[in-house]
Amino acid sequence: MRRQMTQFYAIARLTAREAVRSSAILLVAAVCMVLHALLPMTVSHTLGESGRMMADASMSLHLLAGLLVGSFAACHSLSGEVRGGTAASILSKPVSPSLFYLAKFAGVASPLLAFSAMATAAGLLGARAAAEPYTFDSWAAFPLLLAPVIAFTLAGVINFFTRHPFNSVAFTLLMVCVGAAFLFGAWVDASGHLCAFGALYSWPLVSAHFLVAQAVLLLAALALALAVRLQTIATVTLCGVLFLVGMMSDYAFGRAAASSRLAALLYRVVPNGQVFWVMDALHSGQVISGRYLTQATLYGALLLLALLFSGLVLFRHAEVKS
């Protein structure tokens, strides 16, 4: 058991390290942070709906960018290794396919959860910057806008003097800079004066981002299963299509479930993405209770287990080139 845990940790750590060295993942994460900082400028004149529009845009950015980060990480860590022979060299040692696959998912999930934490912090800053109609809170948006600039600059300096990989250092520094921007925005109000910690943040958005992070994790598990057989573009496209079908489950199948057996069957079989999207409830003044979060998390855990099991079956029957 100890040897298996050591193998699991080693493969997961190597996978996470290779994921954050991907230029595509770093670029998607940085662009997501920049858009969170710039979007409040475009929604400040919306007849009192700027906060709502910014919250919706933030959730959409989190979901879309998370889909790309998870898909790119899954394909980079598994698809290339299966076809390039790296996986075969590892599996030729006393490493079980199940342990290898699950460690790969753990390695993909680590930077993805870090990205979700950044997206949550950026979402709170963006929502604060657009909270008041016809105004723009620069004390919230500008530190977030500077975060990628500072992270990339410092990563370039570190790479020049120490030869550490630029992408992984930049991703780590981006997390640090976004966290610093979040703490700065928590203590400073729109006038630049000190305030109570987090007094200007819309904390209910944390629950919404938490559920979106679960959806992103499920998409990563789906992408990892598809990456066993498909290339990157096909994996990203299919993940997006399947998730859109899940988001439309209530509308496409739920309304006709009472009158159609086929619709009722599809409504029960197709995973319901609306479980993880609660913005309409928040905008209508409802509170996302702990009970709902628990039930949604349990639902997401069951879906995750199903996706991991499906991926294991596909991986065990895949042709691994040596």
N, C-alpha and C positions, 0 to 999 in steps of 0.2 A: 504493500500500500504506500509506503514511504517513497519507494522508487517511482511509482506511478504519479504521486503528487509532485515529485521533483520534475518529472518529464512534463506534466501538465503545465507547471509554472514556467518552465523553460520555453516551451512552445508558445504559450500565451504571451510571455514577455517579448519574445522575438517577433511575434506577429504584430503586437502593439507598436513596437519600435519601427518595424518596417512600414506600418500604416501611417504613422506621423511623419515619415520621411517622404511620403508621396506629395508631389507638388500640387496635384489636383485637390487633395484634401485640405492642404494649407490654403490654397487659393479660395476654395468654397467657404471655408471658415472665416477668412479675412473679409471677403466680399459680404458675407452675411452680417458681420459686425458693422461694416461701413454703411450698409443699407439701413440697418437699425438706427444709425446716427443721422442719416440724411432724410429718411422718410418723414420725420416730424416737420421738416421744412415744407413739405408738399401737402400736408394735410392740416395745416394750421388755420385755414380759412374754409371751414366746412360747416358753418351754421351750427356750431355746438357739437358736432359729431366727430371732432378730431380725435378725442381719446378712444372712442369706439373703433374708428377706422385704423388707428395705430395699433390697437390691441389685435384686431383681426389680421393686419398685415404682419405683425410680429409672429403670430402663431403660424401663419402661412409660410413665412420665411424659415422658421424653425423646422417645419415639416418638410418643406422642399429641400432645404440645404441638408437636413438630416438624412433624407432619402439618398441624396447624392453622396454624402460622406460615407454612409453605411454601405452603399452599393460599390463605390470605388474601393473602399477598404476590403470588402469581401472578395471582390474580383482580384484585387492586387495580391491578397494573401493566399487565395486558394486556387483560383482559375489558372494563374500563371504557374504555380508550383505543380499542379496536377499535369499540366501539359509540358512543362519544362523539365521534369524529372526530379525536382527537389523533393516533392512529396514521396516519390518512390524510394529515394535514398534514406529518408527518415523512417518510412514504414518497413524497410528491410531490416531495421534494428528491432529490438523487442519493444515496439510501440504499437499498441492496438489502434485500428482505424477509428474506433469510437473515441478514444482519448485524444487522438490527433485532431479529429473534427471538432470536438467540444472545446479543446484548447484554442483552436482557431477562432471559434466564436467568442470565447472569452477575450482573446486578443483584439478582435474587432470591436467588441462592446466597450472596452476601456476608453479608447479615444473618442468613441461615439458619445459615451456618457459625459466625458469632459466637454465635448462640443455642446451637448444639451445644457450643461451648467452655464457655459458662456452665453448661449442663446437666451436662457432664462434671465440672466443678469442684464443682457442687452435689451431684452424685451421690457423689463421694468424701467430701465433708463429711457428707452424710446417712448414708452407710455407716459412717463413723467414729463418728458420734453414737449409732448403734444397735449397735455392734460387741459390746459386753459385755452379756450378759443381765441383766435387772432393773436396769439403770442407764441414765442419760441423760447424754451428754456435752454439757453446755451450752456449753463452750468452742468446740465445733465448730458447734452449731446456731444459737446466738444471733447471732453475727456474720452468718451467712447470712440470718437472719430480719430483721436490721436493714438489710441491703443495699438492698431495695426502698424502705424508709422513708427512708433517707438520700438515695437517688437521686431519689426523687420530691420530697423537700423541697428539695434543692439545685436541681433542675430548675425548681421553682416560683419560687424566688428569682431564678434567672437569667432566667426568662421575664418576671418582673415588672420587672426593672431593664433588661434588654437587648432584650426582645421576641423573643428566639430561640424557635423552635417548641418547645413543651414536650415533645412526644412524642419527637422525635429526640434532644433533650438528655437526657431521662430514660433512653432506651435506652442511650445512650453511657455515662452515669453508672452505670447498672445493671451494665454490663460491668465498669467500673472497681471498683465496690463488691464485686461477687462475686469478682473477682480478688483484691482486698485481703483478703476473708474467707478465701479459699483459702490465701493466703500466711500469714495469721495462724494458721489451723488447722494449717499445716505446721510451724510453729515452736513452738506451745504445746500441751502435753499436757493430759490430762483434769483435772489438778490445778492448771492454770494456770502450770506451770513450763516453762522452755525445754527443748526436746528436739531431737534430730537432725531435719533437714529431712525432712518426709514420712514419719517413722517410723511414724505411726499410720494412714497411708492404705493402702487396699487397691489397690495399683497395677495388678494385673491387670484391674481394672474399666475402666481406660483403654482397653484393647484392645476390650472389649465396647462401650464408648461410641463408639469409633472406627467400629466396624461399624454401630452404630445410626445414626450420623451419615451414613454412606453410604446407608442405607435412607431416611433423611429427605430426602437430596438427590435420590434417585430419585423419591420421592413428589412433590417439588417439580417435577421435570421432567415427571412425569405430569400434575400439576395445571396446569402451564403449557400443555401440549398440549390438555387438556380445556377450559381457559379460553378458547380460541379460539372454541368453540361454545357453552359452557355458562355459567350464572351461578354465583355463589359456592356456594350451598347444594348444588346438584347436583354441582359439582366436588368439594367436600369429601366428600360422601356416596359418590360413585363411587370416589374415591381410597381411602377407607376399606374399601369392599367388595372392591376389587381386591387391596388389600394383605392383607386377611384370607384371601382365596382363596390368595394366594401363601404365606402362613404355614401354611396347611393342606395344601400341596401334597404333602408326604411322606405325611401321613395319608390324604388323600382319593384321591390318584392313585398314589403310590409303592408302596403295599402291593399294589395290584391290577395294577401295570404288567406283571408277569410273566404274568398270565393274561388280560389284556384289552388288545387293540390300542388301543382308544379311551383307556383309562387311561394306557397307555404314551405315546400321542401327547400327551395333555394334560400328562403329567408332564414331557415334554421342552419343550413350548411355554410352559406357565405359568411365569413367573419364580418361583424358589424363595426365599421370604422367610426361611426358616430358616437360610439361609447367613449372614445378618446377625444372628442371635440365638443367642448362645453361652452364655447363662447356665446352662443345664443342664450343659454341659461344665465350666464353672468350679465349679459346686456339687459336681460329682462328683470334683473334684481334678485335672482335666486342665489342662494348660498350653496357652494359645492361642499356637501357634508362629508365628514370622515367616513360615514357608512358607504356613500357612493364611491369614494376613492378606494376603499377596501374592496368593494365588489368589482370595480373596474380593474383593479390590480390583479385580483384573482382571475378574472376573465382573461386578462393579458397574459398571465402566467400559464394558463392552460393552453392558450394559443401558441405561446412560445415553446412549450413542451411538444406540441403537435408539429410545429415547424422544425424543431431540432430533430425529432424522430424521423420526419420525412427526409430531412437532409442526410441523416445517417444512413437511411436505406439507399438513397441515391448514391452516396459516396461509396458504400460498400460494393455496389454493383458498377461503379465507374471504372473505366479503363485508365489506369495510372501509368503514364509513360515513364520508362526508365532512362 
